[in-house]
């Protein structure tokens, strides 16, 4: 068993080493999918895949990190701890559940301290059909010029305009307008892209390889940045399907202080989003009964998260920014998605570990006959 705090790493490069070492020590089957670009310090980038369990297992649990790159510090720590956790691994093995760890779905963003991919795309808005019309986010179009002002930090007039929008429409509407996903502004926030990204294509190949034999698949996708600090919200991550929601709430709800929420009924801190990553499971593993959640750990208030992302996108457009300003913006992004404190990390591991055990117990229940 690794010390809880030591499971978390201060950089992508160190997180990758820790994950690969843990997976190798545990005897997992490992495959690395190398990204075409280098990391921030010239290091190799990869989506690393480790499977703990037989290739033909009927029950599969996917545990993924780093969909939004800078959120990978948290997710990687959970995965490294799990790989060292003998009690957890035995629980999965005895239940006949294979566990597939996907480390750094978006390694570029993880390394470069960005939420987006190298294409400036939000991976969790990129799973669209790109052969037809894409969703139009008119509310975002109205806000776009305010979100990315000419100078950073923004002037008082810019802040006043955003405050006025929130005063009229409310903070929830502001969050939804900005975050639900948009496909018209390639330099903007929460851009879903115009084609599948490298991470999208690579993930689909991984799902085809590892999910084709499974009759039941669960997926816990680890995120940060929404909700009260240290609280892990369990957000329903399936189609708007009553049976799947009932399963998710039976598995992960129970008497937990944060029951499974949903973007479909407004109970989640997340807005109703477009182009979500987990939709790929239905396309690549259609034979399986699927149940999933996004496990979202709170960090700082939503307005601070939004402003950190605004600064990051502004910096992407202004490479001439001073070293001091660049460092300040990157540090703010880091703080928005990773609380570097022992209590926060302990809260994360305790709640994630519980969700892992619950997923395995849920997968032990036979799939419904209709699947």
C-alpha positions in Angstrom: 0.0 0.0 0.0 1.4 3.4 -1.0 1.1 6.4 1.3 -2.0 8.3 0.3 -0.3 11.6 -0.2 2.6 10.1 -2.2 0.1 8.8 -4.8 -0.3 12.3 -6.2 2.3 13.9 -8.4 3.4 17.6 -9.0 3.7 17.2 -12.8 2.4 15.1 -15.7 5.8 13.5 -16.2 6.1 12.4 -12.6 2.4 11.2 -12.6 3.1 9.1 -15.7 6.1 7.4 -14.1 4.2 6.7 -10.9 1.3 5.2 -12.8 3.4 3.0 -15.0 5.5 1.8 -12.1 2.4 1.0 -10.1 0.8 -0.9 -12.9 3.9 -2.9 -13.7 4.5 -3.8 -10.1 0.9 -5.0 -10.0 1.5 -7.2 -13.0 -1.1 -5.4 -15.2 -1.0 -5.6 -19.0 0.2 -2.1 -20.2 -0.1 -0.4 -23.5 1.0 3.1 -24.2 -0.5 5.2 -27.1 2.1 7.9 -27.8 0.8 11.4 -28.6 2.4 13.1 -31.7 3.6 16.2 -29.8 6.0 16.6 -26.9 5.1 17.7 -23.4 5.8 21.1 -21.8 9.3 20.0 -20.8 10.0 17.9 -23.9 8.8 14.7 -22.3 6.9 12.0 -24.2 3.2 12.2 -23.9 0.9 9.2 -24.0 -2.5 7.8 -23.1 -1.4 4.9 -20.9 -3.7 1.9 -20.6 -3.4 -0.7 -17.9 -5.7 -3.7 -17.6 -6.0 -5.5 -14.3 -7.8 -8.7 -15.1 -8.3 -11.2 -18.0 -8.8 -10.0 -21.6 -12.1 -11.9 -21.9 -13.8 -10.8 -18.7 -17.5 -10.3 -19.0 -17.5 -7.5 -16.5 -15.4 -4.4 -17.0 -14.8 -1.3 -14.9 -13.1 1.6 -16.7 -11.4 4.2 -14.5 -10.2 7.2 -16.4 -8.2 10.4 -15.7 -7.2 13.6 -17.4 -10.1 14.0 -19.9 -9.5 17.7 -19.1 -5.8 17.8 -18.9 -5.2 20.0 -15.8 -7.7 17.8 -13.9 -5.3 14.9 -14.2 -3.4 15.6 -11.0 -6.4 14.4 -9.1 -7.4 11.5 -11.3 -3.9 10.2 -11.6 -3.5 10.1 -7.8 -6.6 8.0 -7.5 -5.4 5.6 -10.1 -1.9 5.2 -8.6 -3.4 4.6 -5.1 -5.8 2.0 -6.5 -3.0 0.2 -8.3 -1.2 -0.2 -5.0 -4.3 -1.1 -3.1 -4.3 -4.9 -2.5 -7.7 -5.0 -0.8 -9.3 -3.2 -3.6 -7.7 -5.3 -6.3 -8.6 -8.5 -4.6 -12.3 -7.3 -4.3 -12.4 -6.8 -8.1 -10.6 -10.0 -8.9 -13.0 -12.1 -6.7 -16.0 -10.5 -8.3 -14.7 -11.4 -11.8 -14.4 -7.7 -12.7 -11.5 -6.6 -14.9 -10.4 -3.0 -14.3 -9.2 -0.8 -17.1 -7.2 2.2 -16.1 -7.0 5.0 -18.7 -4.3 7.4 -17.5 -4.2 10.9 -19.1 -6.9 10.8 -21.8 -5.6 14.2 -22.7 -1.9 14.1 -21.9 -1.1 17.3 -23.8 -3.4 19.3 -21.5 -2.1 17.5 -18.4 1.5 18.4 -19.3 0.9 21.9 -20.5 -1.5 22.8 -17.6 -4.4 23.3 -20.0 -7.9 21.9 -19.8 -8.1 21.5 -23.5 -6.2 19.3 -26.1 -3.5 20.6 -28.4 -6.3 21.4 -30.8 -7.7 23.8 -28.2 -10.7 21.4 -27.9 -12.6 20.4 -24.8 -12.4 16.6 -25.2 -15.7 16.2 -23.3 -17.5 18.2 -26.0 -15.8 16.5 -28.9 -17.9 13.4 -29.3 -20.2 14.6 -32.0 -21.3 13.5 -35.4 -19.2 15.8 -37.5 -20.9 14.9 -40.8 -23.9 17.1 -40.1 -24.9 20.4 -38.5 -23.3 21.0 -35.1 -25.2 22.5 -32.1 -25.3 26.3 -32.0 -24.8 28.0 -28.6 -26.3 31.4 -29.1 -25.8 32.4 -25.5 -22.0 31.7 -25.7 -21.8 33.8 -28.9 -23.2 36.7 -27.0 -20.5 36.3 -24.2 -17.5 35.4 -26.3 -16.1 38.9 -26.8 -16.4 39.5 -23.0 -14.8 36.2 -22.1 -11.6 36.9 -24.1 -10.9 40.7 -23.7 -8.0 42.4 -25.4 -5.9 42.6 -22.2 -5.4 40.4 -19.2 -6.2 40.8 -16.4 -9.4 42.3 -17.7 -10.3 45.9 -17.0 -13.0 47.1 -14.7 -15.4 47.7 -17.6 -15.1 44.0 -18.7 -15.7 42.7 -15.2 -18.7 45.0 -14.9 -20.2 43.7 -18.1 -19.9 40.1 -16.9 -21.3 41.0 -13.5 -24.2 42.7 -15.3 -24.9 39.5 -17.3 -24.9 37.4 -14.2 -27.1 39.9 -12.4 -29.7 39.6 -15.2 -29.5 35.9 -16.1 -28.1 34.4 -12.9 -24.9 32.5 -12.2 -26.4 29.1 -13.3 -27.3 30.5 -16.7 -23.9 32.1 -17.1 -22.2 28.8 -16.3 -24.4 26.9 -18.7 -23.9 29.5 -21.5 -20.1 29.3 -21.2 -19.7 25.6 -20.4 -22.3 23.6 -22.3 -20.1 23.4 -25.4 -19.8 25.6 -28.5 -18.6 24.9 -32.1 -18.4 28.3 -33.7 -15.3 29.9 -32.0 -12.1 27.8 -32.3 -10.2 30.1 -30.0 -13.0 30.2 -27.4 -13.8 28.3 -24.2 -15.4 24.8 -24.2 -14.8 24.5 -28.0 -16.0 21.1 -29.2 -14.0 21.0 -32.4 -14.8 20.4 -36.0 -13.4 16.9 -36.2 -12.4 14.1 -33.8 -9.3 14.9 -31.8 -6.3 12.5 -31.3 -7.7 11.7 -27.8 -11.1 10.9 -29.3 -9.7 8.6 -31.9 -7.3 6.9 -29.5 -10.0 6.3 -26.9 -12.3 4.7 -29.4 -9.6 2.2 -30.4 -9.0 1.4 -26.7 -12.7 0.8 -26.1 -12.9 -1.4 -29.2 -9.9 -3.5 -28.0 -10.9 -3.8 -24.3 -14.6 -3.6 -24.3 -15.7 -6.0 -27.1 -15.9 -9.1 -24.8 -17.7 -7.4 -21.9 -21.4 -7.8 -21.3 -21.4 -5.3 -18.5 -19.3 -2.1 -18.5 -19.1 0.5 -15.7 -17.1 3.7 -16.1 -15.9 6.2 -13.5 -14.4 9.2 -15.1 -12.5 11.4 -12.7 -12.9 15.2 -12.8 -12.4 18.3 -10.8 -13.6 21.9 -10.7 -17.3 21.9 -9.8 -19.0 22.0 -6.4 -17.8 22.4 -2.8 -14.1 21.8 -2.2 -13.3 18.2 -1.6 -16.8 16.9 -2.2 -17.1 14.2 -4.9 -20.3 14.7 -6.8 -21.4 11.5 -8.6 -22.9 12.8 -11.9 -24.9 10.3 -14.0 -22.9 9.7 -17.2 -25.2 7.8 -19.5 -27.9 8.5 -22.0 -31.1 10.0 -20.6 -32.3 6.5 -19.8 -34.4 5.7 -16.8 -33.1 2.1 -16.3 -29.5 3.3 -16.4 -30.2 6.1 -14.0 -31.9 3.6 -11.6 -28.8 1.3 -11.8 -26.4 4.2 -11.2 -28.4 5.5 -8.2 -28.7 1.9 -6.8 -24.9 1.4 -7.1 -23.5 4.7 -6.1 -26.3 6.5 -4.3 -27.5 4.7 -1.2 -27.0 6.7 2.0 -24.1 8.7 0.6 -24.2 12.4 1.4 -24.0 13.2 -2.3 -26.4 10.9 -4.2 -26.1 10.4 -8.0 -27.1 13.6 -9.7 -28.1 14.2 -13.4 -27.6 16.9 -16.0 -31.0 15.9 -17.4 -33.1 16.8 -14.5 -31.1 19.8 -13.2 -29.9 18.1 -10.0 -26.2 18.3 -11.0 -23.8 21.2 -10.6 -22.9 20.6 -14.2 -24.9 22.2 -17.0 -26.6 20.1 -19.8 -23.6 19.4 -22.0 -23.1 18.4 -25.7 -20.6 16.0 -27.3 -19.9 14.0 -24.1 -17.1 11.4 -24.1 -19.0 8.6 -22.6 -21.3 8.5 -25.6 -18.5 6.6 -27.3 -19.2 3.5 -25.2 -22.6 3.0 -27.0 -20.9 3.1 -30.4 -17.8 1.1 -29.7 -19.3 -1.5 -27.3 -22.9 -1.8 -28.3 -23.3 -5.3 -26.9 -22.7 -4.2 -23.3 -25.0 -2.9 -20.6 -23.4 0.4 -19.6 -23.6 2.3 -16.3 -21.3 5.3 -15.6 -20.6 8.3 -13.5 -18.4 11.3 -13.7 -16.9 11.7 -10.2 -16.4 15.4 -9.9 -14.4 16.8 -7.0 -14.9 20.5 -6.0 -12.0 22.9 -5.8 -12.7 26.6 -5.8 -15.9 28.7 -6.6 -17.2 28.4 -10.2 -16.5 32.0 -11.0 -12.8 31.5 -10.1 -12.7 28.3 -12.3 -14.2 30.3 -15.2 -11.8 33.2 -14.8 -8.8 30.8 -14.6 -10.0 29.3 -17.9 -10.5 32.7 -19.5 -6.9 33.6 -18.6 -5.6 30.4 -20.1 -7.4 30.9 -23.4 -6.3 34.5 -23.4 -2.7 33.4 -23.0 -3.1 30.9 -25.8 -3.9 33.8 -28.0 -1.1 36.0 -26.7 2.2 34.1 -26.7 3.9 37.5 -26.3 2.8 37.7 -22.7 5.5 38.3 -20.1 7.0 35.3 -18.3 5.5 36.6 -15.0 2.0 36.9 -16.4 2.3 33.5 -18.1 3.4 31.8 -14.9 0.6 33.5 -12.9 -2.1 32.4 -15.3 -0.8 28.8 -15.3 -0.6 28.7 -11.6 -4.2 29.9 -11.4 -5.3 27.1 -13.7 -3.5 24.6 -11.5 -5.2 25.9 -8.4 -8.6 25.8 -10.1 -8.4 22.1 -10.7 -6.1 20.7 -8.0 -6.1 21.7 -4.3 -2.6 21.0 -3.2 -3.4 20.0 0.4 -3.3 16.8 2.4 -6.9 17.0 3.6 -8.2 17.6 0.1 -6.3 14.6 -1.3 -7.5 12.4 1.6 -11.1 13.3 0.9 -10.6 12.5 -2.8 -9.1 9.1 -2.2 -11.7 8.0 0.4 -14.6 9.0 -1.8 -13.1 7.6 -5.0 -12.2 4.3 -3.3 -15.8 3.9 -2.1 -17.1 4.5 -5.6 -14.7 1.8 -7.0 -15.9 -0.8 -4.5 -19.6 0.2 -5.3 -19.0 -0.2 -9.0 -17.7 -3.7 -8.6 -20.6 -4.6 -6.4 -23.0 -3.2 -8.9 -21.3 -5.1 -11.8 -21.9 -8.4 -9.8 -25.6 -7.9 -10.4 -26.5 -9.8 -13.7 -27.3 -7.6 -16.7 -31.0 -7.1 -17.5 -32.3 -9.6 -20.2 -33.1 -6.8 -22.6 -29.4 -5.9 -23.0 
